[in-house]
Amino acid sequence: MATEIKMPQLSDTMDSGKILTWNKKEGDTISRGDILAEVETDKANLEIESFHEGTLLKIVTPADNSANVGEVIAYIGDPGESVGSSSSAAKSSSSPAPVSESPSTGNVSQDPAPRNGSSNGSSEYHTGKTSESTIKSEGRIKASPVAKKLAEQNNIDLASVRGSGPDGRIVKRDVESLGADVQAAQNLHTPAPQRGRPSSSNQPQQSSGSATAEGTLTPLSKMRDTIAKRMQQSVNEAPHFYTTVSIEMDSVISLRALLKERGIIEGVSLNHFIIKAAAYALAHEPRVNRAIRDGNQVFEPSSINIGVITALNDGLIIPVLHEVDKMSLSDVVFESRAMIERARAGRPTARDLSGGTFSISNMGMFDVESFTAIINPGQGAVIAISATKEQPIVKDGVIQVAQIMKATLSVDHRVIDGVMSGNFLKFFKEGLEYPALLMAS
């Protein structure tokens, strides 16, 4: 029987992907590990690897076309095998994948991709197949919990929404689509803003690069649009709570210089010690490693996976180091450098972009003295690292000069309180002020 190849979730935020190129054509022999296609996601271009052997019987989603996560994009089977009439239908009529409630592990397979709370809040797949009318069951409108909540927030009557999910079930995008249509109709009757005044937020966006007397309007890039939506989601959903600590960095600076001088760990930087210190602190205060998922559920991950917020030309990307608490410092140096290089080159792996449980934002290289970071949706905390500077401190009544770094922890106050934050920062500070602890962990 032919095997369905479905669009995998290649990152925590991915809802759909665009097939850029197929590396194989129909009739080609496929081996495990072969790269089937290259896919454009909201963060990067990634490759789909085959976990099956056989013949590529049919390509359902051609190049330059998009498919939602979980939709069938191709079939692999025995040579000459028929995929049947249902299999040869267009991708818009493919059956949606079942939803998994378990968090993403970062492993890419052709099985239905796991959806977790770090995505855009939707826990369903949209097939694109539109029913002729809203389907009701025993007098009750069939709609997903997400769709019901969204409809309630936007005062939309679900009876007026056409469902496109399985058996006509109303899903999130159906409600969003109707809301967009209503907004567009309202915009047609919205008076144009007076000259010289900023345009209202509900004015239709002008086309790419359009010029006005006040300036130009350019649509957000796909990456910037994703960043904007996720940061707005985080600020709206998570009540942020901040705690700051000052850390003496003299010992870790001296150790770093010794390791480099002796050639013990090539390329080690302060950021590598910071990553290890974060893992050390999370191991001692695991409650900071947890998060709210599915509205009111406390998610406690089984591993410490640290995302390193990395700047790109047109935005940010958060490649993830997995199980950092089990890594040596040299492993952290090697893995993080390779991971960040892949991200900046636009070639991250799916594992690089999924499974993060905690994030680090380091602006020390920009001489920033202090800042706060916004929590990545699906996580419970992020730490903001500022520049290390010489400052006077008092020890035993004597004024001394020390290298001081400020670190500010942002936490989701729904699940992490001040005691947990304080505990985390205590161990984070301890790891950096006594870096031998990090070498032993």
ZAFI-721652 format. One line per field, with one value per residue (C-alpha): residue number from 1; residue in three letters; x, y, z. Coordinates in nm, 4 decimals, always signed. Layout:
REM residues N
i <- (NUM,...)
aa <- (ALA,...)
xx <- (X,...)
yy <- (Y,...)
zz <- (Z,...)
REM end
This chain:
REM residues 441
i <- (1,2,3,4,5,6,7,8,9,10,11,12,13,14,15,16,17,18,19,20,21,22,23,24,25,26,27,28,29,30,31,32,33,34,35,36,37,38,39,40,41,42,43,44,45,46,47,48,49,50,51,52,53,54,55,56,57,58,59,60,61,62,63,64,65,66,67,68,69,70,71,72,73,74,75,76,77,78,79,80,81,82,83,84,85,86,87,88,89,90,91,92,93,94,95,96,97,98,99,100,101,102,103,104,105,106,107,108,109,110,111,112,113,114,115,116,117,118,119,120,121,122,123,124,125,126,127,128,129,130,131,132,133,134,135,136,137,138,139,140,141,142,143,144,145,146,147,148,149,150,151,152,153,154,155,156,157,158,159,160,161,162,163,164,165,166,167,168,169,170,171,172,173,174,175,176,177,178,179,180,181,182,183,184,185,186,187,188,189,190,191,192,193,194,195,196,197,198,199,200,201,202,203,204,205,206,207,208,209,210,211,212,213,214,215,216,217,218,219,220,221,222,223,224,225,226,227,228,229,230,231,232,233,234,235,236,237,238,239,240,241,242,243,244,245,246,247,248,249,250,251,252,253,254,255,256,257,258,259,260,261,262,263,264,265,266,267,268,269,270,271,272,273,274,275,276,277,278,279,280,281,282,283,284,285,286,287,288,289,290,291,292,293,294,295,296,297,298,299,300,301,302,303,304,305,306,307,308,309,310,311,312,313,314,315,316,317,318,319,320,321,322,323,324,325,326,327,328,329,330,331,332,333,334,335,336,337,338,339,340,341,342,343,344,345,346,347,348,349,350,351,352,353,354,355,356,357,358,359,360,361,362,363,364,365,366,367,368,369,370,371,372,373,374,375,376,377,378,379,380,381,382,383,384,385,386,387,388,389,390,391,392,393,394,395,396,397,398,399,400,401,402,403,404,405,406,407,408,409,410,411,412,413,414,415,416,417,418,419,420,421,422,423,424,425,426,427,428,429,430,431,432,433,434,435,436,437,438,439,440,441)
aa <- (MET,ALA,THR,GLU,ILE,LYS,MET,PRO,GLN,LEU,SER,ASP,THR,MET,ASP,SER,GLY,LYS,ILE,LEU,THR,TRP,ASN,LYS,LYS,GLU,GLY,ASP,THR,ILE,SER,ARG,GLY,ASP,ILE,LEU,ALA,GLU,VAL,GLU,THR,ASP,LYS,ALA,ASN,LEU,GLU,ILE,GLU,SER,PHE,HIS,GLU,GLY,THR,LEU,LEU,LYS,ILE,VAL,THR,PRO,ALA,ASP,ASN,SER,ALA,ASN,VAL,GLY,GLU,VAL,ILE,ALA,TYR,ILE,GLY,ASP,PRO,GLY,GLU,SER,VAL,GLY,SER,SER,SER,SER,ALA,ALA,LYS,SER,SER,SER,SER,PRO,ALA,PRO,VAL,SER,GLU,SER,PRO,SER,THR,GLY,ASN,VAL,SER,GLN,ASP,PRO,ALA,PRO,ARG,ASN,GLY,SER,SER,ASN,GLY,SER,SER,GLU,TYR,HIS,THR,GLY,LYS,THR,SER,GLU,SER,THR,ILE,LYS,SER,GLU,GLY,ARG,ILE,LYS,ALA,SER,PRO,VAL,ALA,LYS,LYS,LEU,ALA,GLU,GLN,ASN,ASN,ILE,ASP,LEU,ALA,SER,VAL,ARG,GLY,SER,GLY,PRO,ASP,GLY,ARG,ILE,VAL,LYS,ARG,ASP,VAL,GLU,SER,LEU,GLY,ALA,ASP,VAL,GLN,ALA,ALA,GLN,ASN,LEU,HIS,THR,PRO,ALA,PRO,GLN,ARG,GLY,ARG,PRO,SER,SER,SER,ASN,GLN,PRO,GLN,GLN,SER,SER,GLY,SER,ALA,THR,ALA,GLU,GLY,THR,LEU,THR,PRO,LEU,SER,LYS,MET,ARG,ASP,THR,ILE,ALA,LYS,ARG,MET,GLN,GLN,SER,VAL,ASN,GLU,ALA,PRO,HIS,PHE,TYR,THR,THR,VAL,SER,ILE,GLU,MET,ASP,SER,VAL,ILE,SER,LEU,ARG,ALA,LEU,LEU,LYS,GLU,ARG,GLY,ILE,ILE,GLU,GLY,VAL,SER,LEU,ASN,HIS,PHE,ILE,ILE,LYS,ALA,ALA,ALA,TYR,ALA,LEU,ALA,HIS,GLU,PRO,ARG,VAL,ASN,ARG,ALA,ILE,ARG,ASP,GLY,ASN,GLN,VAL,PHE,GLU,PRO,SER,SER,ILE,ASN,ILE,GLY,VAL,ILE,THR,ALA,LEU,ASN,ASP,GLY,LEU,ILE,ILE,PRO,VAL,LEU,HIS,GLU,VAL,ASP,LYS,MET,SER,LEU,SER,ASP,VAL,VAL,PHE,GLU,SER,ARG,ALA,MET,ILE,GLU,ARG,ALA,ARG,ALA,GLY,ARG,PRO,THR,ALA,ARG,ASP,LEU,SER,GLY,GLY,THR,PHE,SER,ILE,SER,ASN,MET,GLY,MET,PHE,ASP,VAL,GLU,SER,PHE,THR,ALA,ILE,ILE,ASN,PRO,GLY,GLN,GLY,ALA,VAL,ILE,ALA,ILE,SER,ALA,THR,LYS,GLU,GLN,PRO,ILE,VAL,LYS,ASP,GLY,VAL,ILE,GLN,VAL,ALA,GLN,ILE,MET,LYS,ALA,THR,LEU,SER,VAL,ASP,HIS,ARG,VAL,ILE,ASP,GLY,VAL,MET,SER,GLY,ASN,PHE,LEU,LYS,PHE,PHE,LYS,GLU,GLY,LEU,GLU,TYR,PRO,ALA,LEU,LEU,MET,ALA,SER)
xx <- (+0.0000,+0.1345,+0.2720,+0.1453,+0.4203,+0.2821,+0.4068,+0.6008,+0.6160,+0.9731,+0.9669,+0.7613,+0.5865,+0.5252,+0.1651,+0.2323,+0.5209,+0.5816,+0.7513,+1.0399,+1.1836,+1.1375,+1.4722,+1.3045,+1.0547,+0.7708,+0.9067,+1.2382,+1.3609,+1.3666,+1.5952,+1.5819,+1.7668,+1.7106,+1.6174,+1.2768,+1.2148,+1.3141,+1.0455,+1.0108,+0.8806,+0.8190,+1.1798,+1.4020,+1.4259,+1.4459,+1.4751,+1.2284,+1.4075,+1.2504,+1.2040,+1.0662,+1.1941,+1.0247,+0.9220,+0.7942,+0.4534,+0.2906,+0.3660,+0.0479,+0.1889,+0.3955,+0.6819,+0.5778,+0.2668,+0.1966,+0.0564,-0.0553,+0.1217,-0.0152,-0.1414,-0.0356,+0.2251,+0.3341,+0.3092,+0.5828,+0.5193,+0.6040,+0.6807,+0.3599,+0.1404,-0.1792,-0.2507,-0.6232,-0.8651,-0.8626,-0.4859,-0.4655,-0.6968,-0.5633,-0.3960,-0.6918,-0.8980,-0.6396,-0.7456,-0.6211,-0.3666,-0.4663,-0.3558,-0.0908,-0.1021,+0.2596,+0.5315,+0.7552,+1.0732,+1.2358,+1.2615,+1.1235,+0.9241,+0.6613,+0.4062,+0.1610,+0.3692,+0.3214,+0.1671,+0.2564,+0.1723,+0.4564,+0.2800,+0.0343,-0.2242,-0.4046,-0.4080,-0.5759,-0.5012,-0.6813,-0.7357,-0.8612,-1.1715,-1.4819,-1.8184,-2.1343,-2.2881,-2.2116,-2.2457,-2.4424,-2.4578,-2.7642,-2.8448,-2.4950,-2.2556,-1.9367,-1.6378,-1.2965,-1.2370,-0.9940,-1.2507,-1.5209,-1.2957,-1.1894,-1.5506,-1.6527,-1.3684,-1.4672,-1.8466,-1.8864,-2.1922,-2.0639,-2.3897,-2.2703,-1.9327,-1.8741,-1.6625,-1.3693,-1.2503,-1.3331,-1.7076,-1.7581,-1.6132,-1.5376,-1.1687,-0.9619,-0.8945,-1.2625,-1.3325,-1.0251,-1.1295,-1.4791,-1.3340,-1.1034,-1.3982,-1.5961,-1.2986,-1.2463,-1.6101,-1.5796,-1.2659,-1.4571,-1.6676,-1.3864,-1.3063,-0.9503,-0.7288,-0.6591,-0.3342,-0.0449,-0.2079,-0.1107,-0.3422,-0.5790,-0.4882,-0.7841,-0.6935,-0.6132,-0.2406,-0.1021,+0.0907,+0.4611,+0.6717,+0.3819,+0.4730,+0.2708,+0.3524,+0.4261,+0.6556,+0.6333,+0.4416,+0.6067,+0.4502,+0.6310,+0.8518,+0.7297,+0.9813,+0.8957,+0.5257,+0.5779,+0.7864,+0.5209,+0.2380,+0.4256,+0.5523,+0.2022,+0.0685,+0.3231,+0.2558,-0.1212,-0.1263,+0.1628,+0.1788,+0.5509,+0.7378,+1.1015,+1.3930,+1.7484,+2.0800,+2.4362,+2.7058,+3.0818,+3.2362,+3.6070,+3.6423,+3.4741,+3.6734,+3.9963,+3.8938,+3.7974,+4.1368,+4.3156,+4.1132,+4.1898,+4.5569,+4.6122,+4.4055,+4.1797,+3.8532,+3.8968,+3.6544,+3.4984,+3.3178,+3.1347,+2.8077,+2.8965,+2.9448,+2.6122,+2.4366,+2.5915,+2.5006,+2.1389,+2.1256,+2.2886,+2.0267,+1.7360,+1.8581,+1.8487,+1.5215,+1.3281,+1.0066,+1.1485,+1.1785,+0.8041,+0.5278,+0.1549,+0.0218,-0.3310,-0.4706,-0.4506,-0.2184,+0.1268,+0.3790,+0.6900,+0.9419,+1.1566,+1.4723,+1.6460,+1.6504,+1.7889,+1.7140,+1.9808,+1.8136,+2.0174,+2.0021,+1.9578,+1.9476,+1.5687,+1.4751,+1.5524,+1.5735,+1.5982,+1.8056,+1.7793,+2.0456,+1.8903,+1.9630,+2.2216,+2.2397,+2.3937,+2.6541,+3.0104,+3.1282,+3.3253,+3.0097,+2.8178,+3.0875,+3.0930,+2.7181,+2.6111,+2.8639,+2.7557,+2.3891,+2.4190,+2.6284,+2.3560,+2.0908,+2.2751,+2.3491,+1.9778,+2.0255,+1.9060,+1.7803,+1.4286,+1.5731,+1.7489,+1.4140,+1.1997,+1.1640,+1.2972,+1.2018,+1.3966,+1.5687,+1.8676,+1.8877,+2.2385,+2.2940,+2.6262,+2.8122,+2.6148,+2.7292,+2.3722,+2.3706,+2.0277,+1.7131,+1.4213,+1.3229,+0.9813,+0.9081,+0.8929,+0.5355,+0.5243,+0.7983,+0.7840,+1.0957,+1.3744,+1.6903,+1.8317,+2.2106,+2.3706,+2.7273,+3.0046,+3.1575,+3.4172,+3.2395,+3.3332,+3.2014,+3.2415,+3.3853,+3.4530,+3.4318,+3.6878,+3.6095,+3.7300,+3.6882,+3.5150,+3.3718,+2.9947,+2.7228,+2.3511,+2.1009,+1.7233,+1.4907,+1.1435,+0.8941,+0.5321,+0.3786,+0.0916,+0.3260,+0.6506,+0.6595,+0.9182,+1.0631,+1.1279,+1.2802,+1.5042,+1.6171,+1.7016,+1.9064,+2.0862,+2.2110,+2.2752,+2.4933,+2.6645,+2.7564,+2.9207,+3.0955,+3.2250,+3.2651,+3.4356,+3.0796,+2.9945,+3.3003,+3.1948,+2.8316)
yy <- (+0.0000,+0.3411,+0.5584,+0.9138,+1.1759,+1.4677,+1.8198,+1.7961,+2.0675,+2.1817,+2.4466,+2.5329,+2.8179,+2.6475,+2.6106,+2.5638,+2.5349,+2.6205,+2.3576,+2.5385,+2.2439,+1.8693,+1.6900,+1.3757,+1.3218,+1.0746,+0.7273,+0.7835,+0.5241,+0.6601,+0.5444,+0.6333,+0.9591,+1.0929,+1.4605,+1.4744,+1.8471,+2.1912,+2.3820,+2.7493,+2.8058,+3.1183,+3.1067,+2.9444,+2.7112,+2.3523,+2.0079,+1.7208,+1.3917,+1.0593,+0.8026,+0.5486,+0.3392,+0.2717,+0.4606,+0.8180,+0.7336,+1.0742,+1.4368,+1.5951,+1.9411,+2.0671,+2.3126,+2.6744,+2.5509,+2.5465,+2.2832,+2.3048,+2.0995,+1.7455,+1.7611,+1.4919,+1.6206,+1.2937,+0.9154,+0.6494,+0.2815,-0.0152,+0.0424,+0.0586,+0.0643,+0.2628,+0.5250,+0.5162,+0.7908,+0.9404,+0.9483,+1.1208,+1.4017,+1.7492,+1.8392,+2.0522,+1.7375,+1.5389,+1.4205,+1.6218,+1.4591,+1.3618,+1.6026,+1.5002,+1.6613,+1.5786,+1.8455,+1.8489,+1.6494,+1.8177,+1.4939,+1.5273,+1.2392,+1.1993,+1.1064,+1.3719,+1.6475,+1.7160,+2.0466,+2.2141,+2.5236,+2.7199,+2.7438,+3.0176,+2.8827,+2.6622,+2.2918,+2.1851,+2.1281,+2.3124,+2.1131,+2.3922,+2.1909,+2.4073,+2.2595,+2.3989,+2.4831,+2.4800,+2.1243,+2.0740,+1.7632,+1.7043,+2.0758,+2.1780,+2.3656,+2.1638,+2.3896,+2.3549,+2.5132,+2.7607,+2.8645,+2.9082,+3.1271,+3.3398,+3.3826,+3.4916,+3.7442,+3.8971,+3.8805,+3.6434,+3.4187,+3.0667,+2.9927,+3.2325,+3.0581,+2.7911,+2.5111,+2.3692,+2.1080,+1.7370,+1.6827,+2.0589,+2.1343,+2.5035,+2.5647,+2.8700,+2.9876,+2.9839,+3.2374,+3.4430,+3.4489,+3.5722,+3.8329,+3.9578,+3.9849,+4.1873,+4.4136,+4.4691,+4.5681,+4.8129,+4.9616,+5.0452,+5.2858,+5.4282,+5.7945,+5.8562,+6.0127,+6.3827,+6.4824,+6.4975,+6.2726,+5.9092,+5.6632,+5.4566,+5.0998,+4.9671,+5.1426,+4.8932,+4.8460,+4.9841,+4.7695,+4.7008,+5.0160,+5.2535,+5.6170,+5.8925,+6.2489,+6.1208,+5.8367,+5.4839,+5.1745,+4.8356,+4.5074,+4.3177,+4.0340,+3.6848,+3.6607,+4.0041,+3.9260,+3.6065,+3.7916,+4.0622,+3.8134,+3.6003,+3.8928,+4.0428,+3.7023,+3.6776,+4.0258,+3.9733,+3.6266,+3.6151,+3.8599,+3.9366,+3.9675,+4.0839,+4.0279,+4.1572,+4.0516,+4.1869,+3.9230,+3.9455,+3.8045,+3.8232,+3.4499,+3.3336,+3.5864,+3.4530,+3.0916,+3.1675,+3.3299,+3.0264,+2.7779,+2.9723,+3.0230,+2.6521,+2.5487,+2.3405,+2.4701,+2.6570,+2.9396,+2.9487,+3.2764,+3.4288,+3.3382,+2.9692,+3.0028,+3.1878,+2.9000,+2.6497,+2.8678,+2.8848,+2.5048,+2.4773,+2.7120,+2.5344,+2.2007,+2.3447,+2.5360,+2.3335,+2.5260,+2.8074,+2.5596,+2.5042,+2.6900,+2.7281,+2.5183,+2.4738,+2.7653,+2.6385,+2.3364,+2.3431,+2.1875,+2.0461,+1.9381,+1.6327,+1.8086,+2.1474,+2.2862,+2.6381,+2.8714,+3.1280,+3.4343,+3.5133,+3.8271,+3.7989,+4.0714,+4.0904,+3.9669,+3.7057,+3.3291,+3.1102,+2.7972,+2.5478,+2.3496,+2.0283,+1.8718,+2.1353,+2.0117,+1.6885,+1.8691,+1.9521,+2.3089,+2.1966,+2.0321,+2.3567,+2.5509,+2.3107,+2.2556,+2.6168,+2.7531,+2.5023,+2.5662,+2.9453,+2.9227,+2.7109,+2.9603,+3.2640,+3.0834,+3.0152,+2.6388,+2.5403,+2.1887,+2.1177,+2.0114,+2.3485,+2.5255,+2.3151,+2.2018,+2.5079,+2.5342,+2.8489,+3.1291,+3.3618,+3.7096,+3.8550,+4.2198,+4.2577,+4.2981,+4.6193,+4.7736,+4.7620,+4.8215,+4.6779,+4.5588,+4.3188,+4.0501,+3.9216,+3.5562,+3.3273,+3.1876,+2.8311,+2.8950,+3.0324,+3.2488,+3.4294,+3.5886,+3.9162,+3.9505,+4.2960,+4.4147,+4.3290,+4.6524,+4.7581,+4.8967,+4.9847,+4.7411,+4.7208,+4.4043,+4.3819,+4.7587,+4.8119,+4.9614,+4.7415,+4.7340,+4.4318,+4.3198,+4.3349,+4.1953,+4.2536,+3.9805,+4.0279,+3.7300,+3.7691,+3.5072,+3.4236,+3.5113,+3.2672,+2.9759,+3.1246,+3.3506,+3.5659,+3.2889,+3.0700,+3.3635,+3.4473,+3.0855,+3.0622,+3.3841,+3.2715,+2.9568,+3.1405,+3.3905,+3.1114,+2.9267,+3.2335,+3.3546,+3.0014,+2.8614,+2.5438,+2.4324,+2.4571,+2.2576,+1.9799,+1.9705)
zz <- (+0.0000,-0.0954,+0.1840,+0.2218,+0.2439,+0.4404,+0.4918,+0.8212,+1.0844,+1.0360,+1.3095,+1.6158,+1.4318,+1.0973,+0.9788,+0.6096,+0.3674,+0.0039,-0.2121,-0.3782,-0.5701,-0.5902,-0.5861,-0.7144,-0.9934,-1.0301,-1.1040,-0.9232,-0.6743,-0.3197,-0.0394,+0.3285,+0.3851,+0.0322,+0.0139,-0.1491,-0.1699,-0.0469,+0.1428,+0.2273,+0.5813,+0.7855,+0.9074,+0.6477,+0.3517,+0.4771,+0.3241,+0.3540,+0.4080,+0.3183,+0.5928,+0.3471,+0.0573,-0.2736,-0.5845,-0.5910,-0.7330,-0.7370,-0.6498,-0.5134,-0.4381,-0.7328,-0.6980,-0.6280,-0.4437,-0.0716,+0.1610,+0.5221,+0.7849,+0.7742,+0.4152,+0.1697,-0.0749,-0.2387,-0.2345,-0.2172,-0.2868,-0.5062,-0.8765,-1.0791,-0.7699,-0.8081,-0.5469,-0.6238,-0.7107,-0.3629,-0.3649,-0.7001,-0.5959,-0.5586,-0.2350,-0.1356,-0.0822,+0.1123,+0.4537,+0.7478,+0.9753,+1.3268,+1.5934,+1.8436,+2.1855,+2.2640,+2.2308,+1.9265,+1.9583,+1.6649,+1.4658,+1.1148,+0.9782,+0.7144,+0.9770,+1.0975,+1.2508,+1.6212,+1.7091,+2.0349,+2.2285,+2.0774,+1.7440,+1.6527,+1.8941,+1.6448,+1.7219,+1.3997,+1.0329,+0.7555,+0.4377,+0.2176,+0.1257,+0.1639,+0.2469,+0.0903,+0.4238,+0.7903,+0.9178,+1.2342,+1.4490,+1.6624,+1.6508,+1.7562,+1.5272,+1.4820,+1.5502,+1.7074,+2.0508,+1.8947,+1.6340,+1.8997,+2.1126,+1.8150,+1.7029,+2.0518,+2.0724,+1.7386,+1.7845,+1.4896,+1.4686,+1.3974,+1.2116,+0.9421,+0.8990,+0.6348,+0.7755,+0.5815,+0.8299,+0.8386,+0.7787,+0.7539,+1.0969,+1.1480,+1.2110,+1.3022,+0.9497,+0.8597,+1.1334,+1.0441,+0.6791,+0.7607,+0.9967,+0.7223,+0.4804,+0.7348,+0.7988,+0.4273,+0.3866,+0.6746,+0.5228,+0.2050,+0.4097,+0.6226,+0.5376,+0.4236,+0.6952,+0.6730,+0.5104,+0.7519,+1.0097,+1.0630,+0.8930,+1.1059,+1.1827,+0.9860,+0.6621,+0.3838,+0.3437,+0.0215,-0.2208,-0.1908,-0.1906,-0.2585,-0.1987,-0.0333,+0.0645,+0.4162,+0.3082,+0.1715,+0.2728,+0.2351,+0.3488,+0.6215,+0.5037,+0.5868,+0.8719,+1.0122,+0.9895,+1.1894,+1.4492,+1.4802,+1.5302,+1.7820,+1.9879,+1.9957,+2.0988,+2.3792,+2.5142,+2.4999,+2.6566,+2.9032,+3.1973,+3.1966,+3.5277,+3.5390,+3.7764,+3.7305,+3.8802,+3.8525,+3.8033,+3.8535,+3.5369,+3.6309,+3.7034,+3.3847,+3.1780,+3.3265,+3.2658,+2.9070,+2.8438,+2.9915,+2.7839,+2.4658,+2.5499,+2.6173,+2.3159,+2.5390,+2.3898,+2.0644,+1.9957,+2.3419,+2.4146,+2.7082,+2.5403,+2.5615,+2.9379,+2.9558,+2.7768,+3.0186,+3.3165,+3.1981,+3.1745,+3.5182,+3.6658,+3.4938,+3.6265,+3.9802,+3.9314,+3.6704,+3.7329,+3.5190,+3.2313,+3.2147,+3.0316,+2.9780,+2.6925,+2.5560,+2.7524,+3.1103,+3.1113,+3.2720,+3.0343,+3.2047,+2.9382,+2.9881,+2.8667,+2.8771,+2.5234,+2.5000,+2.2113,+2.1215,+1.9701,+1.6591,+1.4448,+1.0686,+0.8055,+0.8110,+1.1535,+1.4138,+1.4312,+1.7413,+1.6774,+1.9635,+2.1481,+2.2794,+2.6206,+2.7110,+3.0709,+2.9375,+2.7240,+2.8178,+2.7602,+2.4544,+2.3150,+2.3675,+2.1808,+1.8863,+1.8560,+1.9067,+1.6573,+1.3924,+1.4646,+1.4420,+1.1250,+0.9635,+1.0735,+0.9377,+0.6128,+0.5747,+0.6036,+0.9523,+1.0106,+1.1336,+1.4699,+1.4934,+1.4863,+1.7175,+2.0752,+2.2598,+2.6279,+2.7278,+2.5345,+2.5662,+2.4130,+2.4302,+2.3317,+2.5095,+2.1805,+2.1183,+2.4470,+2.5807,+2.9564,+3.0361,+2.8560,+2.8847,+2.6342,+2.5290,+2.6020,+2.2986,+2.2805,+2.4044,+2.6591,+3.0103,+3.0307,+2.8468,+2.9841,+2.8517,+2.8679,+2.8674,+2.8139,+3.0597,+3.1924,+3.4478,+3.7517,+4.1099,+4.3697,+4.7473,+4.9032,+5.2751,+5.2981,+5.0210,+4.6812,+4.3957,+4.0201,+3.8699,+3.5364,+3.5876,+3.3628,+3.4145,+3.3322,+3.3345,+3.3463,+3.1916,+3.3078,+3.2411,+3.5766,+3.5194,+3.5861,+3.7262,+4.0316,+4.2037,+4.4213,+4.1175,+3.9287,+4.2220,+4.2556,+3.8881,+3.8948,+4.2098,+4.0351,+3.7078,+3.8949,+4.0879,+3.7679,+3.6145,+3.9287,+4.0024,+3.6467,+3.7714,+3.8523,+3.4822,+3.3818,+3.6186,+3.5087)
REM end
